[in-house]
């Protein structure tokens, strides 16, 4: 263990280097995608939850390890309860790891180890309400599936662990699944004296054994899911960043390799403001009584191991993403890999919120949204709901689970409004069934609907379970008028959704004025009439990048001015009835709108007809818009009713 933070800080002061100039802060979606793809592994492992009626109260891991050696040796002790009578429990442990002994204070234990199933049969039947324990001493060479890692990085050996989603049993005997969190955890690591380690929770002791080894004892007193238990051992440089929130101080404990120390320090120093932002949005950091930290590991990407993220690199967006997981994924964990959005969509959106809230003088927020949107629309299909949870690459698809997930949250925020959005998210996080436990997509939807006091069924059917995205055609009439007329048409990229009901913003621009209008687009070919006090010369679609949508098409003016001239309405102004006639055109619908864009009348038109007489009474005198609709365009005329 080497501690050099003070010397580095002095160096920074002497040379007066602005921190943010050295940090990798600006959005870089290609780099982010690379981190995601590097984190996943081609091995397609799927294993069911082993014993769903098992509740592990406490786990103690006690290992002797050397980062130069690809092997594990030690013991795991579980203290547990059962919810029904049973004689045996089944844990998950790779066949390559052989238990040398299994003991329990309740008596003898018979072991049957086949494949990944470690079946432990007790001498007496286990009863609900009684606490039991079992200690498994084991050793061996874990399978090479990418979950137990040993490498040499620029001459420095490193040993680290990984487990998400199904890999915990590759290196420790666990009750795998998304139904039981270990209530508390101790990790005890005996390692060569020259190396240091990181793990979940607080380091409560570091004992020199007098034999060129030392023993580090980490204590974690929060519920933790099996895939979030981890440690890493290497020749690290150790430094801290202080976080002060509401007069409470805790530390970001960082373990970096010496060659990466400079870039590490210049990025982690930017995280305390993120803690403050997240605490404002989503409540106090969930593990503030212990710590947060980072430990470098020998693989790509990063992993949000509870209180101690493993990371390859020190890019700002990646670090913020993993910090966001401490709320979304760690404090509240998804209860099914079908709904990985509840972990990854939120963590990705947290990085966007950081750009929005903490860098208002830059274009980072707009760049972030643009990059995410442009990545999503590179393919026409894909839902957030994961159908095949045996496919790890599909679960952790960067385009869908991460980027589309984040932008769907942003669009949801636009639909329900900021106050309702953040209230709904907090309702979800602090729901008594979710807090430090497991949550469902249904609970999230209910939380958002309750906060917004509305139904969101169609939104989630379209954007969560449905596939693809919309592409808009904006037809408008430029020029000077007291009323701005625009029609929105939409096509969808995938047949699973026939229409996306969404608010659509347009930036109306002239040489001397501009304004942004938001249209509640609830149907296709929807016509809007907006009071306006300047001449529209240009229209910009979705100026704040709040939609996942394809590149829009603009049609300025009536689609065919000759056709418009061939449509006559007489008399106009009208009193009781009027005749609408045209030449050489096929229309199929007549719509009539009030000046506030309400559709107040419509009737079908025979495509063979060349005229239609309107005789029905309208609500009152004033101006109305008569629209004749064809398959590919429409013609609108103003009619005065006396």
C-alpha positions in Angstrom: 0.0 0.0 0.0 1.4 3.4 -1.0 -0.1 6.7 0.0 1.1 9.7 -2.0 -1.9 12.0 -2.3 -0.3 14.8 -0.4 2.7 15.0 -2.8 0.4 15.0 -5.8 -1.7 17.8 -4.3 1.4 19.9 -3.6 2.5 19.4 -7.3 -0.9 20.6 -8.4 -0.7 23.7 -6.3 2.8 24.6 -7.4 1.9 24.4 -11.1 -1.6 25.9 -10.6 -3.2 23.5 -13.0 -7.0 23.9 -13.1 -8.5 20.6 -12.1 -11.2 20.5 -14.8 -8.7 21.1 -17.6 -7.1 17.8 -16.8 -10.3 15.9 -16.2 -12.2 13.9 -18.9 -15.5 15.6 -18.3 -17.2 16.3 -21.7 -19.7 13.7 -23.0 -18.2 11.0 -25.2 -20.8 8.4 -26.1 -18.4 6.3 -28.2 -16.2 6.0 -25.2 -19.2 5.2 -22.9 -20.4 2.5 -25.3 -16.9 1.0 -25.3 -16.9 0.9 -21.5 -20.2 -0.9 -21.6 -19.2 -3.5 -24.2 -15.8 -4.1 -22.5 -17.7 -4.8 -19.2 -19.8 -7.6 -20.6 -18.5 -11.0 -21.4 -19.4 -13.4 -24.2 -20.0 -16.3 -21.8 -23.7 -17.0 -21.8 -24.3 -18.3 -18.3 -27.8 -18.6 -16.8 -28.7 -20.2 -13.5 -31.9 -20.0 -11.5 -32.2 -18.6 -8.0 -30.9 -21.5 -5.9 -32.9 -21.5 -2.7 -35.7 -18.9 -2.8 -36.8 -19.7 0.8 -33.4 -18.9 2.2 -32.7 -15.6 4.0 -29.0 -15.0 4.6 -28.6 -12.7 7.6 -24.8 -12.4 7.7 -21.9 -13.6 5.6 -18.2 -13.7 6.5 -15.6 -14.3 3.8 -12.1 -15.2 5.0 -9.5 -15.7 2.3 -5.8 -16.0 1.9 -4.9 -14.7 -1.6 -1.9 -13.6 -3.7 -2.5 -11.3 -6.7 0.3 -13.1 -8.6 -1.7 -16.4 -8.4 -5.0 -17.3 -10.2 -6.5 -19.2 -7.3 -8.8 -18.7 -4.3 -8.5 -20.3 -0.9 -10.5 -19.7 2.3 -13.9 -20.0 3.8 -17.4 -18.5 3.6 -19.7 -18.6 6.6 -23.4 -17.9 6.2 -25.8 -17.2 9.1 -29.3 -17.7 7.8 -33.0 -18.3 8.3 -35.5 -20.4 6.2 -39.1 -19.5 5.5 -40.4 -23.1 5.4 -39.3 -26.5 6.8 -36.5 -28.0 4.8 -33.7 -30.5 5.2 -31.3 -29.1 2.7 -30.3 -25.8 1.1 -28.7 -25.4 -2.3 -26.0 -22.8 -3.0 -24.2 -22.0 -6.2 -20.5 -22.8 -6.5 -18.5 -23.7 -9.6 -17.5 -27.4 -9.8 -13.8 -26.4 -10.1 -13.9 -25.1 -6.5 -13.8 -28.1 -4.1 -15.1 -27.8 -0.5 -12.6 -29.4 1.9 -15.1 -29.3 4.7 -18.5 -28.0 5.5 -19.6 -27.5 9.1 -22.5 -26.2 11.1 -23.1 -25.5 14.8 -26.4 -27.4 14.4 -24.6 -30.7 13.5 -23.2 -32.5 10.6 -23.7 -31.5 7.0 -23.8 -33.8 4.0 -22.4 -32.3 0.8 -23.4 -33.0 -2.8 -21.6 -30.9 -5.3 -22.7 -31.3 -8.9 -22.1 -28.7 -11.6 -22.8 -25.3 -10.0 -25.2 -26.8 -7.4 -23.8 -27.2 -3.9 -26.5 -29.1 -2.0 -26.0 -29.0 1.8 -28.2 -31.5 3.7 -28.4 -30.9 7.5 -28.6 -33.5 10.2 -31.9 -32.2 11.4 -34.8 -30.4 9.6 -34.4 -26.7 9.4 -37.3 -24.7 11.0 -38.6 -21.2 10.3 -37.7 -18.7 12.9 -34.5 -20.4 14.0 -31.1 -19.0 13.0 -28.6 -21.5 11.5 -25.1 -21.3 10.2 -22.8 -23.1 7.8 -19.1 -22.7 7.1 -17.7 -23.8 3.7 -13.9 -24.2 3.5 -12.9 -24.4 -0.1 -10.1 -23.7 -2.6 -9.2 -24.1 -6.3 -8.9 -22.4 -9.6 -12.1 -20.7 -10.6 -13.4 -21.2 -14.1 -12.2 -18.7 -16.7 -15.5 -17.0 -17.4 -14.4 -13.5 -16.7 -15.7 -13.3 -13.1 -12.5 -14.1 -11.2 -9.7 -11.9 -12.6 -6.0 -12.1 -12.4 -3.6 -10.2 -14.6 -0.4 -8.1 -14.7 -1.0 -4.5 -15.6 2.3 -2.8 -16.6 4.2 -5.0 -14.3 1.7 -4.7 -11.4 -0.2 -7.9 -10.5 -3.9 -7.6 -9.7 -6.6 -10.0 -8.5 -10.2 -8.9 -8.6 -13.7 -10.2 -8.7 -16.9 -9.6 -10.7 -20.3 -11.3 -10.6 -23.1 -9.5 -12.6 -25.4 -11.0 -13.5 -24.8 -14.7 -12.9 -21.1 -15.0 -12.0 -20.9 -14.9 -8.2 -20.8 -18.7 -7.9 -17.7 -18.8 -10.1 -15.7 -17.8 -7.0 -17.9 -18.0 -3.8 -20.8 -20.1 -2.6 -23.8 -17.9 -2.7 -27.6 -17.9 -2.8 -27.9 -16.5 -6.3 -30.9 -14.6 -7.3 -32.9 -11.4 -7.0 -34.9 -12.3 -4.0 -32.5 -12.3 -1.1 -29.9 -9.7 0.0 -27.3 -10.5 2.6 -28.2 -8.3 5.6 -24.5 -7.7 6.5 -21.1 -8.7 5.4 -17.5 -9.1 6.6 -14.6 -9.6 4.1 -11.3 -10.7 5.6 -8.3 -10.7 3.2 -4.9 -12.0 4.1 -2.5 -10.9 1.4 1.3 -10.3 0.8 2.5 -7.2 2.7 3.4 -5.2 -0.4 -0.1 -5.1 -1.7 -3.4 -3.4 -0.7 -7.0 -4.3 -1.2 -10.4 -2.7 -1.6 -13.8 -4.3 -0.8 -17.3 -3.5 0.3 -17.7 -1.4 3.4 -15.3 0.1 5.9 -11.8 -1.1 6.6 -11.9 -1.7 10.4 -8.5 -3.2 10.9 -5.2 -3.9 9.0 -3.1 -6.4 11.0 0.6 -7.1 10.3 0.9 -10.9 10.7 4.8 -10.8 11.0 5.2 -13.3 8.2 5.3 -10.9 5.2 1.5 -10.8 5.0 -1.2 -8.6 6.5 -4.9 -9.1 7.1 -7.4 -6.4 6.0 -10.9 -6.7 7.5 -13.7 -4.9 5.8 -17.1 -4.6 7.4 -20.3 -3.8 5.5 -23.6 -3.2 7.4 -26.1 -2.7 4.7 -28.1 -5.3 2.7 -26.2 -6.3 -0.4 -27.1 -8.6 -3.3 -24.8 -11.4 -4.3 -23.6 -9.8 -7.6 -22.5 -6.7 -5.8 -20.0 -8.4 -3.4 -16.4 -7.8 -4.5 -12.8 -7.2 -3.7 -9.6 -6.3 -5.6 -5.9 -6.7 -4.6 -3.0 -5.0 -6.2 -0.1 -2.5 -5.7 -2.3 0.5 -5.3 -1.7 4.2 -4.6 -4.4 5.2 -2.1 -5.9 8.7 -1.8 -9.2 10.2 -0.5 -11.7 12.8 -1.7 -13.8 14.4 1.1 -17.6 14.7 0.8 -19.5 17.0 3.1 -23.3 16.9 3.0 -25.6 18.4 5.6 -22.7 18.7 8.1 -21.9 15.0 7.6 -18.5 14.0 6.3 -17.5 10.8 4.6 -14.8 9.9 2.1 -14.3 8.6 -1.4 -11.6 6.0 -0.9 -9.7 5.6 -4.2 -7.2 2.8 -5.1 -5.4 3.6 -8.4 -2.4 2.3 -10.2 0.5 4.7 -10.0 0.6 5.4 -13.7 -3.1 6.4 -13.7 -3.0 8.4 -10.4 -2.9 11.8 -12.1 -5.9 11.3 -14.3 -7.7 9.5 -11.4 -7.3 12.4 -9.0 -8.3 15.0 -11.5 -11.6 13.2 -12.2 -12.6 11.9 -8.7 -12.2 15.4 -7.3 -15.2 16.4 -9.4 -17.5 13.8 -7.7 -18.4 15.6 -4.4 -20.7 18.1 -6.3 -22.4 15.0 -7.9 -23.0 13.6 -4.4 -24.7 16.9 -3.5 -26.8 16.9 -6.7 -27.9 13.3 -6.2 -28.7 13.9 -2.5 -30.9 16.9 -3.6 -32.7 14.9 -6.2 -32.9 11.4 -4.6 -32.1 11.7 -0.9 -29.0 11.2 1.2 -26.2 8.9 -0.2 -27.5 5.5 0.9 -24.2 4.3 2.5 -23.0 7.5 4.1 -22.3 5.8 7.4 -19.5 3.9 5.6 -17.9 5.2 2.4 -17.8 5.4 -1.3 -14.7 4.4 -3.4 -13.1 3.1 -6.5 -10.6 0.3 -7.1 -9.0 -0.4 -10.5 -9.4 -3.8 -12.0 -7.9 -5.6 -15.0 -10.9 -5.5 -17.4 -12.8 -2.9 -19.4 -15.6 -0.8 -18.1 -16.7 -0.5 -14.5 -19.0 -2.1 -12.0 -21.0 -0.5 -9.2 -19.9 -2.8 -6.4 -21.7 -1.6 -3.4 -19.7 1.3 -1.7 -16.6 0.4 -3.8 -16.8 0.6 -7.6 -14.4 -1.4 -9.7 -13.2 0.6 -12.7 -10.8 0.3 -15.6 -10.6 4.0 -16.2 -11.4 7.4 -14.8 -13.7 9.1 -17.3 -16.1 11.5 -15.6 -19.3 10.1 -17.2 -18.4 6.6 -16.3 -17.6 7.5 -12.7 -20.9 9.4 -12.4 -22.8 6.5 -13.9 -21.4 4.1 -11.3 -22.1 6.5 -8.5 -25.7 6.8 -9.6 -26.0 3.0 -9.2 -25.5 3.4 -5.5 -29.1 4.6 -5.4 -30.4 2.8 -8.5 -29.2 -0.8 -8.4 -27.6 -1.0 -5.0 -30.0 0.7 -2.5 -32.9 -0.4 -4.7 -32.2 -3.4 -6.9 -34.3 -4.7 -9.8 -36.2 -8.0 -9.0 -35.8 -9.3 -12.6 -33.2 -9.0 -15.3 -36.1 -8.4 -17.7 -36.2 -4.9 -16.2 -32.5 -4.0 -16.3 -33.8 -0.5 -17.1 -34.4 0.1 -13.4 -30.6 -0.2 -12.9 -28.9 1.0 -16.1 -31.4 3.4 -17.5 -31.4 5.4 -14.3 -27.6 5.3 -13.8 -27.1 6.5 -17.3 -29.6 9.3 -16.8 -27.8 10.4 -13.7 -24.7 11.2 -15.8 -27.0 13.4 -18.0 -28.4 15.1 -14.9 -24.9 15.9 -13.8 -24.2 17.7 -17.1 -27.5 19.6 -16.9 -27.1 20.7 -13.3 -23.4 21.1 -12.8 -22.2 22.5 -16.1 -24.9 25.0 -17.1 -22.5 27.3 -18.9 -21.5 24.6 -21.3 -23.3 22.7 -24.1 -22.5 19.3 -22.4 -26.2 18.6 -21.6 -27.3 19.2 -25.2 -24.3 17.2 -26.5 -25.1 14.3 -24.1 -28.8 14.2 -25.2 -27.8 14.4 -28.9 -25.3 11.6 -28.6 -27.8 9.3 -26.8 -30.6 10.0 -29.3 -28.4 9.5 -32.3 -27.1 6.2 -31.0 -30.7 5.0 -30.3 -32.0 5.7 -33.8 -29.1 3.8 -35.5 -31.5 0.8 -35.5 -35.3 0.8 -36.0 -36.1 -1.8 -33.4 -35.5 -2.8 -29.7 -37.5 -2.5 -26.5 -36.3 -1.7 -23.0 -38.0 -4.8 -21.8 -35.5 -7.7 -22.0 -37.3 -10.8 -23.4 -34.3 -13.2 -23.2 -32.5 -12.9 -19.9 -30.1 -15.8 -20.8 -28.4 -13.4 -23.2 -26.0 -11.2 -21.2 -25.2 -9.1 -24.3 -28.9 -8.3 -24.7 -29.4 -7.5 -21.0 -26.5 -5.0 -21.1 -27.2 -3.6 -24.6 -25.7 -0.1 -24.6 -28.2 1.3 -27.1 -31.3 0.0 -25.4 -30.8 -0.7 -21.6 -28.5 2.3 -21.2 -29.0 5.0 -23.7 -32.7 4.4 -24.6 -33.4 3.8 -21.0 -31.9 7.2 -20.0 -33.8 9.1 -22.8 -37.1 7.4 -22.0 -36.7 8.7 -18.4 -36.0 12.1 -19.9 -39.1 11.9 -22.1 -41.2 10.8 -19.1 -39.9 13.8 -17.2 -41.2 16.0 -20.1 -44.6 14.3 -20.0 -45.3 14.5 -16.3 -43.2 17.7 -15.5 -40.1 18.1 -13.3 -41.9 18.2 -9.9 -44.0 15.1 -10.5 -41.0 13.3 -12.1 -38.6 13.7 -9.2 -41.4 13.1 -6.6 -42.4 9.9 -8.4 -38.7 8.7 -8.5 -38.4 9.3 -4.8 -41.7 7.5 -4.1 -40.2 4.6 -6.0 -36.8 4.6 -4.2 -38.3 5.0 -0.7 -41.3 2.7 -1.1 -41.2 0.4 1.9 -41.1 -2.7 -0.3 -38.1 -1.3 -2.3 -35.8 0.5 0.1 -32.6 -1.6 0.5 -34.6 -4.4 -1.2 -35.9 -5.4 -4.6 -38.2 -3.4 -6.9 -40.4 -4.3 -9.9 -41.2 -2.3 -13.0 -44.8 -2.3 -11.8 -43.9 -0.5 -8.6 -42.0 2.1 -10.6 -44.9 2.8 -12.9 -47.3 3.0 -10.0 -45.0 5.4 -8.2 -44.9 7.7 -11.3 -48.6 7.5 -11.9 -49.4 8.4 -8.3 -47.1 11.4 -8.3 -48.4 12.7 -11.6 -52.0 11.7 -10.8 -52.5 10.3 -14.3 -52.3 7.0 -16.2 -49.0 6.3 -18.0 -50.1 3.0 -19.5 -49.8 4.2 -23.1 -46.4 5.8 -22.5 -44.9 2.7 -21.1 -46.6 0.4 -23.6 -45.0 2.5 -26.4 -41.6 3.3 -24.9 -40.9 0.4 -22.6 -42.6 -2.6 -24.0 -42.9 -1.3 -27.6 -40.0 -1.0 -30.0 -38.6 1.8 -32.2 -39.2 5.5 -32.3 -41.2 8.1 -34.3 -40.2 10.3 -37.2 -42.1 13.5 -37.8 -43.2 15.5 -40.8 -43.9 19.1 -39.9 -46.1 21.0 -42.4 -46.6 24.7 -41.7 -47.4 27.9 -43.4 -44.6 30.5 -43.2 -45.1 34.2 -43.4 -47.0 36.8 -41.5 -50.3 35.9 -39.8 -51.9 36.4 -36.5 -52.2 32.6 -36.4 -49.5 30.0 -37.0 -50.9 26.8 -38.6 -49.0 23.5 -38.4 -49.8 19.9 -39.0 -47.8 17.0 -37.4 -47.5 13.7 -39.1 -45.7 10.7 -37.7 -44.4 7.4 -38.9 -43.0 4.8 -36.6 -39.8 2.7 -37.1 -41.3 -0.5 -35.8 -44.8 -2.1 -36.2 -45.1 -2.7 -32.5 -46.1 0.9 -32.0 -48.6 2.6 -34.4 -48.3 6.1 -32.8 -46.3 7.7 -30.0 -48.4 10.2 -28.1 -45.8 12.9 -27.1 -45.4 16.6 -26.5 -43.6 18.0 -29.5 -41.7 21.3 -29.3 -41.1 23.6 -32.2 -38.8 26.7 -32.3 -40.4 29.4 -34.4 -37.9 31.8 -35.7 -37.8 35.2 -37.5 -35.1 37.7 -38.1 -36.3 39.8 -35.1 -38.1 37.4 -32.8 -38.5 33.7 -31.8 -40.5 31.5 -29.5 -40.7 27.8 -28.5 -44.2 26.2 -28.6 -45.0 22.8 -27.3 -47.8 20.8 -29.0 -49.6 17.9 -27.3 -49.5 15.5 -30.2 -52.2 12.9 -29.5 -53.1 11.7 -33.0 -51.6 11.5 -36.4 -52.1 14.3 -39.0 -53.0 16.6 -36.1 -53.6 20.2 -36.9 -52.7 23.1 -34.6 -53.4 26.8 -34.8 -51.2 29.0 -32.6 -51.7 32.8 -32.0 -48.4 34.5 -33.0 -47.2 38.1 -33.2 -44.4 37.8 -35.6 -43.6 36.4 -39.1 -42.3 32.8 -39.1 -39.3 32.4 -41.4 -37.9 29.1 -40.0 -39.0 26.2 -37.8 -36.7 24.0 -35.7 -37.9 20.7 -34.5 -37.3 19.6 -30.9 -34.8 22.4 -30.1 -34.0 21.2 -26.6 -33.5 17.6 -27.8 -36.2 16.1 -25.6 -37.4 13.4 -28.0 -36.1 10.2 -29.3 -37.1 10.7 -32.9 -35.7 10.4 -36.4 -34.6 13.4 -38.5 -37.7 15.4 -39.2 -39.1 16.4 -42.6 -40.4 20.0 -43.1 -43.0 21.1 -45.6 -43.3 24.8 -45.7 -46.7 26.0 -46.9 -49.5 24.0 -48.5 -48.1 20.9 -50.1 -49.3 22.1 -53.5 -50.2 25.7 -54.0 -52.0 25.0 -57.3 -54.2 22.5 -55.5 -54.9 25.1 -52.9 -56.0 27.6 -55.5 -58.3 25.0 -57.1 -60.3 24.7 -53.9 -63.0 27.3 -53.5 -65.4 28.0 -50.7 -68.6 30.0 -51.5 -70.0 31.9 -49.9 -67.3 33.0 -47.6 -68.2 34.6 -45.1 -71.1 32.2 -44.8 -74.4 32.3 -42.9 -76.2 29.0 -43.1 -74.4 26.8 -45.6 -71.5 26.9 -48.0 -70.3 24.9 -51.0 -66.7 23.6 -51.1 -65.5 22.5 -54.5 -62.3 21.5 -56.3 -60.9 20.2 -59.5 -58.8 17.0 -60.3 -58.1 16.1 -56.7 -59.2 13.3 -54.5 -60.0 14.2 -50.9 -61.3 11.7 -48.3 -62.1 13.8 -45.2 -63.4 17.3 -44.2 -62.2 18.6 -40.9 -63.3 21.8 -39.3 -61.2 23.4 -36.5 -61.8 26.3 -34.1 -59.0 28.8 -33.8 -57.8 27.1 -30.6 -57.0 24.0 -32.7 -60.0 22.0 -31.4 -61.5 19.6 -34.0 -65.2 20.5 -33.8 -66.5 18.7 -37.0 -65.4 16.0 -39.4 -67.1 14.0 -42.1 -65.9 11.5 -44.8 -65.7 12.7 -48.4 -66.2 10.4 -51.4 -62.8 10.3 -53.2 -64.7 10.6 -56.5 -66.5 13.7 -55.5 -65.5 17.2 -56.6 -67.6 19.1 -54.1 -69.2 18.9 -50.7 -71.9 21.1 -49.2 -71.6 22.0 -45.6 -74.9 22.8 -43.9 -74.4 22.0 -40.2 -74.4 24.7 -37.5 -71.1 25.7 -36.0 -70.8 26.8 -32.3 -70.8 30.5 -33.0 -69.7 33.3 -35.3 -66.0 33.9 -36.0 -63.2 32.3 -37.9 -62.9 28.6 -38.5 -60.4 26.5 -40.4 -61.8 24.1 -43.0 -59.3 21.3 -43.9 -59.7 18.9 -46.9 -57.5 15.8 -46.3 -56.0 13.7 -49.0 -53.7 10.7 -48.6 -50.4 12.6 -48.8 -51.4 16.2 -48.0 -54.2 18.5 -46.9 -55.6 21.9 -47.9 -56.7 24.4 -45.3 -58.9 27.4 -45.8 -60.1 30.1 -43.5 -63.9 30.6 -43.3 -65.8 33.4 -41.6 -69.1 32.6 -40.0 -71.5 35.5 -39.6 
